[in-house]
Amino acid sequence: MACHSSEPSDRALFEQAAGWFDRVSSGALSGDELAQFEQWRGASADHGLAYREVEAAHTEAKSAANSNEMLALRHEALSRVVMPRLRRRHGLTISGAIAASILAVAGTSTLGEYGTLNTPAARTGVAAATPSASIASAVYRTAVGERLTIALPDGSHAVLNTASRLRVAYSATERRLILEQGQVLFRVAKGQARPFIVQALNRIITAHGTVFDVHIASTKKVKVALLEGSVSVADVSAPTETAMQLQPKEVLVASSDQIQVSRDADIEKRESWRDGLIIFEDESLGDAVAEVNRYVSRPVVVQDERLRQIRVSGAFKTGETAAFVEALRLSFPVRVASQNNDQIVLAYRR
């Protein structure tokens, strides 16, 4: 999507443009109505620019894949989260056309770094680890924006998220893996005599035929999310005394001196990265930007604290900054203040 040097600042103009787009796209306008549309569009440069913004959003959405899963995500976010919140917080009545554009761009754009058309940044690969004497020293890693699935010798699988590093240390007595950085989803093979153990910083996670996610955050906290089965989480210095048992849909967050456990009914949303998606539901823009930046080499920077507190919802493809930035521009008072090879800076649009 091209980056414009100027942009309409009047949100009502987008409303009008979206309304006209609906009517023009329907093909049902009479000759007089088409003349009225052309008169409106030619009334000022801002009118024409607003219409091109709406038209471009729809064109971009049409060019992307419309899988059932993505359509469901966009429909759910639009009907249940995004539109009611926008109306409530900003007093808006956004028309169907512009709302659909926002969600379509957010969910299906094929743009990579802002303003550049390219292939998705995420690489999906599969690596099979074969039993051997060297298995104890096997190390798997992903670069920023990559994902990798490892087939382990016992039939278990590990899916590495962006910028992750996992050391496999299987032995005759245990199936141990050491997460050195990043995030990994483990799907553990059942019926094994050796325990399946994941070490992340100072935490030991022991699984029992289960599916769980371990993430070492940038704050050096260890997050364990349990999807199926059961796991116990303990301090490496006292594994017996400190073990805590998690139930499905529970999330444990452990710092060096504190542990918190909460229940997350939408825990599958946390695992959307496996499908190359990030899903936000009423998240602060500051937190959303931090998550988006995990998957790109050119980060988004938010200058204004007011913007960081905006609540956002939607589904985005990992590594595709353009769709995220464009959705913000269409939905909120956000503008691209500057951009270069190192970063994209967002500022408040007055």
Long-range contacts (C-beta under 8 A, 24 or more apart in sequence): 1-56, 1-60, 1-109, 1-111, 1-115, 1-322, 1-326, 2-56, 2-115, 3-114, 3-115, 3-336, 3-339, 4-49, 6-49, 7-49, 7-53, 7-329, 7-335, 7-349, 8-46, 8-49, 8-50, 8-53, 9-349, 9-350, 10-46, 11-92, 13-46, 13-47, 13-50, 14-50, 14-53, 14-54, 14-98, 14-330, 15-93, 15-94, 15-95, 15-98, 16-40, 16-47, 16-50, 17-47, 17-50, 17-51, 17-53, 17-54, 17-98, 18-54, 18-94, 18-95, 18-96, 18-97, 18-98, 18-99, 18-101, 19-95, 19-97, 20-51, 21-51, 21-54, 21-55, 21-58, 21-97, 22-95, 22-96, 22-97, 25-58, 25-97, 53-330, 54-97, 54-98, 54-101, 57-98, 57-101, 57-102, 57-104, 57-105, 57-326, 57-330, 58-97, 58-100, 58-101, 58-104, 60-104, 60-105, 60-108, 60-109, 60-110, 60-111, 61-100, 61-101, 61-104, 61-105, 61-108, 61-109, 63-110, 64-104, 64-108, 64-109, 64-110, 65-108, 66-108, 69-275, 70-107, 70-108, 70-315, 73-107, 73-277, 73-279, 73-315, 74-103, 74-104, 74-106, 74-107, 74-108, 74-315, 77-103, 77-106, 77-107, 77-281, 77-313, 77-314, 77-315, 78-103, 81-281, 81-282, 81-313, 81-314, 82-313, 82-314, 82-331, 85-282, 85-311, 85-313, 86-331, 89-311, 98-330, 101-330, 102-314, 102-327, 102-330, 102-331, 103-314, 103-315, 105-323, 105-326, 105-327, 105-330, 106-314, 106-315, 106-316, 106-323, 106-324, 106-327, 107-314, 107-315, 107-316, 107-317, 107-323, 108-317, 108-323, 109-317, 109-320, 109-322, 109-323, 109-326, 110-320, 111-320, 111-321, 111-322, 111-323, 112-319, 112-320, 112-321, 112-322, 113-296, 113-298, 113-321, 113-322, 114-298, 114-321, 114-322, 114-325, 114-336, 114-339, 114-344, 115-322, 115-339, 116-322, 120-276, 120-317, 120-319, 120-320, 121-145, 121-146, 121-295, 121-296, 121-318, 121-319, 121-320, 122-146, 122-147, 122-162, 122-276, 122-295, 122-318, 122-319, 123-147, 123-148, 124-148, 124-149, 124-276, 125-149, 126-150, 126-151, 127-151, 129-153, 129-168, 135-168, 135-170, 136-168, 136-169, 136-170, 136-171, 137-167, 137-169, 138-167, 138-168, 139-165, 139-166, 139-167, 139-168, 140-165, 140-166, 140-168, 141-165, 141-166, 142-182, 144-294, 144-295, 144-296, 144-297, 145-295, 145-296, 145-297, 145-318, 145-319, 147-273, 147-274, 147-276, 152-189, 154-189, 154-192, 154-194, 154-196, 155-189, 156-186, 156-187, 156-188, 156-189, 156-196, 157-186, 157-187, 158-184, 158-185, 158-186, 158-187, 159-184, 159-185, 159-187, 159-274, 160-184, 161-185, 161-215, 161-273, 161-294, 162-273, 162-294, 162-295, 162-318, 163-294, 179-214, 179-216, 181-216, 182-215, 182-216, 183-213, 183-214, 183-215, 183-216, 183-273, 184-213, 184-214, 184-215, 185-211, 185-212, 185-213, 185-271, 185-274, 186-210, 186-211, 186-212, 186-213, 186-214, 187-211, 188-212, 188-229, 199-236, 202-235, 202-236, 202-237, 202-256, 203-233, 203-234, 203-235, 203-236, 203-254, 204-233, 204-234, 204-235, 204-236, 204-239, 205-231, 205-232, 205-233, 206-231, 206-232, 206-234, 206-243, 207-231, 212-246, 213-270, 213-271, 218-290, 219-255, 220-255, 220-256, 221-253, 221-254, 221-255, 222-252, 222-253, 222-254, 223-251, 223-252, 223-253, 223-254, 224-251, 224-252, 224-254, 225-250, 225-251, 225-252, 225-264, 225-267, 225-270, 225-271, 226-250, 226-251, 226-267, 227-267, 227-268, 227-271, 233-259, 272-315, 273-318, 276-317, 276-318, 276-319, 277-315, 277-316, 277-317, 277-318, 278-315, 278-316, 278-317, 278-318, 279-314, 279-315, 279-316, 280-312, 280-313, 280-314, 280-315, 280-316, 281-313, 282-311, 282-312, 282-313, 283-311, 283-312, 283-313, 284-308, 284-309, 284-310, 284-311, 284-312, 285-309, 285-310, 285-311, 285-312, 285-328, 285-332, 288-312, 288-324, 292-316, 292-321, 292-324, 295-319, 296-321, 298-341, 298-342, 298-343, 298-344, 299-343, 299-344, 300-324, 300-325, 300-343, 300-344, 300-346, 301-343, 301-344, 301-345, 301-346, 302-346, 303-337, 303-345, 303-346, 303-347, 303-348, 304-346, 304-347, 304-348, 306-348, 307-332, 307-333, 307-334, 307-346, 307-347, 307-348
